[in-house]
C-alpha cells in the first residue's frame, strides 16, 4: 500500500510552509550605538518578536571598563542590558535566555549575587555560564541575552 504522502507532496508542503513563513516575516531592526567608541556590531537586533542582544561588558558611557571588581562590572553589565532593552521597548521581565561569559569561574557566586537582583524572583530566564579567556577590554564578565 502506497503512503498517501509521497516525497514530492511532502517537499511541496514544506516549500509552501517556508514561503508562507518568509512572506509573513518582518524585516530585522538593527539598533545603533549611542555612546562609546564605534563597534563592529549592533547592540541588539529585533526580528519577528525576538530581541537578540550582543554581549555586554561593564563599560560606562565613555567605553571605559568600570573599576571595582566582578560585582561592579556585573552591575554595569546589567545596567547596559537594561538600557539596550529599554531602547527596543523591552525589559528584564521579557528576557528568556542569558549566556554569561566569565574570565574566572571562581567569581561565579559574586557575579550571581548581583545578576539575580535584576529579575523577578521565580521568573529567572534560562541561563548558561562558562569560562572564557580574553573578554573584550579585559573584562571579568560579559552577558548576552534574548528577549521577546
C-alpha positions in Angstrom: 0.0 0.0 0.0 1.4 3.4 -1.0 1.6 6.1 1.7 -0.8 8.9 0.9 2.0 11.5 1.3 4.6 11.0 -1.4 8.1 12.5 -1.0 7.1 15.0 -3.7 4.0 16.0 -1.8 6.0 16.5 1.4 8.5 18.6 -0.4 5.7 20.7 -1.9 4.1 21.2 1.5 7.4 22.1 3.2 8.2 24.6 0.4 4.7 26.2 0.7 5.1 26.5 4.5 8.5 28.1 4.1 7.2 30.6 1.6 4.3 31.5 3.8 6.7 32.0 6.8 9.1 34.1 4.8 6.2 36.2 3.4 4.9 37.0 6.9 8.4 37.6 8.4 9.1 41.2 9.3 12.5 42.7 8.4 15.1 42.9 11.1 15.6 46.2 13.0 19.2 46.9 13.9 19.9 49.1 17.0 22.7 51.6 16.6 25.2 52.5 19.3 24.7 55.8 21.1 27.9 56.2 23.1 31.4 55.0 23.4 33.7 54.1 20.6 32.3 52.7 17.3 31.9 49.0 17.4 31.7 46.4 14.6 28.3 45.1 15.7 24.8 46.2 16.7 23.9 46.3 20.4 20.7 44.5 19.5 18.7 43.1 16.6 15.0 42.7 16.7 13.2 40.3 14.4 9.9 38.5 14.4 9.1 39.4 18.0 12.5 38.5 19.5 15.4 40.7 20.5 18.9 39.4 20.3 21.3 41.4 22.5 25.0 41.4 21.8 27.2 40.6 24.7 27.6 43.5 27.1 30.6 44.2 29.2 30.9 46.6 32.2 31.8 49.7 30.3 30.4 53.1 31.1 29.1 55.7 28.6 32.6 56.6 27.5 33.5 53.0 26.7 35.8 52.6 29.8 35.6 49.4 31.9 34.3 50.3 35.4 36.5 49.6 38.4 35.7 47.7 41.5 35.8 44.0 40.5 33.3 41.5 39.4 30.3 42.9 41.2 30.8 46.4 39.9 31.3 45.1 36.4 28.2 42.8 36.7 26.1 45.8 37.9 27.3 47.9 34.9 26.7 45.0 32.5 23.1 44.6 33.8 22.6 48.4 33.6 23.9 48.3 30.0 21.5 45.5 29.2 18.6 47.4 30.8 19.4 50.4 28.6 19.5 48.3 25.4 16.3 46.5 26.3 14.6 49.9 27.0 15.7 51.2 23.6 14.0 48.2 22.0 10.8 48.6 24.0 11.5 45.6 26.2 12.6 45.0 29.8 14.2 42.3 32.1 10.7 40.8 32.5 10.8 39.8 28.9 14.3 38.2 28.9 14.1 34.4 28.2 17.7 33.4 28.0 21.1 34.7 29.1 24.6 33.5 28.5 27.3 34.6 30.9 31.0 34.5 30.0 33.4 34.9 32.9 37.2 35.3 32.9 37.3 33.4 36.3 34.6 30.9 37.1 35.6 31.1 40.8 33.8 34.5 40.8 30.5 32.9 39.8 28.9 33.4 43.2 29.9 37.1 43.4 28.6 37.7 39.9 25.4 35.8 40.5 24.7 37.8 43.7 24.3 40.9 41.5 22.8 39.2 38.5 19.7 37.8 40.2 18.7 41.2 41.6 17.7 42.3 38.1 15.0 39.7 37.7 11.7 38.9 39.4 12.1 36.0 41.8 10.6 32.9 40.4 10.9 34.3 36.8 14.5 33.8 36.1 15.5 33.3 32.5 17.2 30.2 31.3 21.0 30.7 31.5 24.3 29.2 30.7 27.6 30.3 32.3 31.1 29.4 31.1 34.6 30.4 31.5 36.2 32.4 28.7 39.7 33.6 28.0 40.3 37.2 26.7 37.0 39.0 27.0 36.9 42.4 25.4 38.5 45.3 27.4 40.0 42.6 29.6 36.6 42.4 31.3 35.8 39.9 34.1 32.2 39.2 32.8 30.2 39.5 29.6 26.5 38.7 29.3 24.3 38.3 26.2 20.6 37.7 26.2 17.5 37.1 24.2 14.1 38.7 24.9 10.7 38.8 23.4 
